[in-house]
Amino acid sequence: MPGRPFRPRSRPTAAGDLLQRTLRGDALAAVRLGADGAEVLRQRLVAQLPEELRPHVAAVIAKPGEVVVFADAATWAARLKLALAESPPDMADAAAPGSRITVRVMPTGNLRR
């Protein structure tokens, strides 16, 4: 028994319309605020680092109880870990109160060859 060919019943929906239906009210504003908050957190943390390490902080993400700092290379991640370990204990609290700081290397897209 051959299958029936696919026939769409309605026109395709634009992505903007889907977002409007999905993100009702202030949800889209909350997403924007979250992105802005991450940048503010990054700037606050980077301002407390030594000058030579600042350009190598690729991103900062706040998780519950943890701030994850991404470095652009493994060597800079090691130096960031040392600098953060030697920093005053209130540095993590200045970045995000009541959290610890973890340093990771920013993954790249060229992992497989």
N, C-alpha and C positions, 0 to 999 in steps of 0.2 A: 504494500500500500504506500504509494508515494506521498511525501509530506506536502502540505500546502505551502505555497510561496508566502514569504513574509510581506504583509501589506500594512504599513503604518496607518493607524486609525485617525491620527491627528497630525497637525503640523509640528515640526520640532520646536521645542521651547528654547528661547534665548537664555544664555547663562545668567544675564542680569535679572531676568524674570524669576529664574529659579532661586537666585540669591535673595531676592526680595521676599519670596514666599518662605524660604527656609530661615532667613535671619530677620525675623519680625522685630519691631521695636528698636531697642538700643543694642541688640546683639552685635551688629556690625561695628557700632561705635566702641563696644567693649573689646572687639578684636583689634581695632586700631589703637585703643588705649593700651592693650597688652603689648603691642609692638613698640609703642612709644615708651612704655615702662621698662622694657628690656634695654632700650637704648640709654635711658637715664641711668639704669643700674650699671651698664657697661661704662658710661662716662664717670660715674661715681667711683667705681673700682679702679679704673685706669688712672684716675687722677692721683691715687695713692701709691702707684707703682713707680719705680725708678724710670727715668727718661728713656733709657735704651730698651726697656721692655714694652713700653706703651704701644708702639706700632705693631707689635706681634700678637696682640690680643685680637683674635678674629671675631669672637662672639661671646656673650655672657647670657646664660639662661638661668632663670630662677625656678627651682623646683621646691616642693614642700620640704623645708629643713635643709636645703642644699642649694648652693650657687655653683653652677658648672661654668668654668672659664675654658674656652677653646683657644688654643694657640695655633699659629699657622704652620709650625713645624715641631718635630719631636725635641730638637735641641732647645728651642725656645720654651717648650712646655716644661722641660727640666729646670730651666732657669727661673721660670715663673713659679714653679713649685717651691724652689729654694727661697725666692723672694717673699712668697706668701707665708712660708714657714717661719721666716725670720721677722715678719711684720708684727706689729702689735696685735694682741688677741682681739681687740675691738674692730679690726679691719673687716672681718666677716660681718660683724654687727652693723658697721657703717654701710656695707653693701646691701645686706638684707638681714634685719634683726632676727636673732635666734637661729642662724643657719651656719653650716660649715662650707668651706670652699673646696671644690674638687677641680683639678686641672686635667684637661684632655687635649688630644691633638685633633684638629679639625679634619674630618675625612675628606678625601678628594675622590673625584669620579674615575680616576685612572688606576683602579686597583687590579683589574685583570688585564692580561695581555695575551 
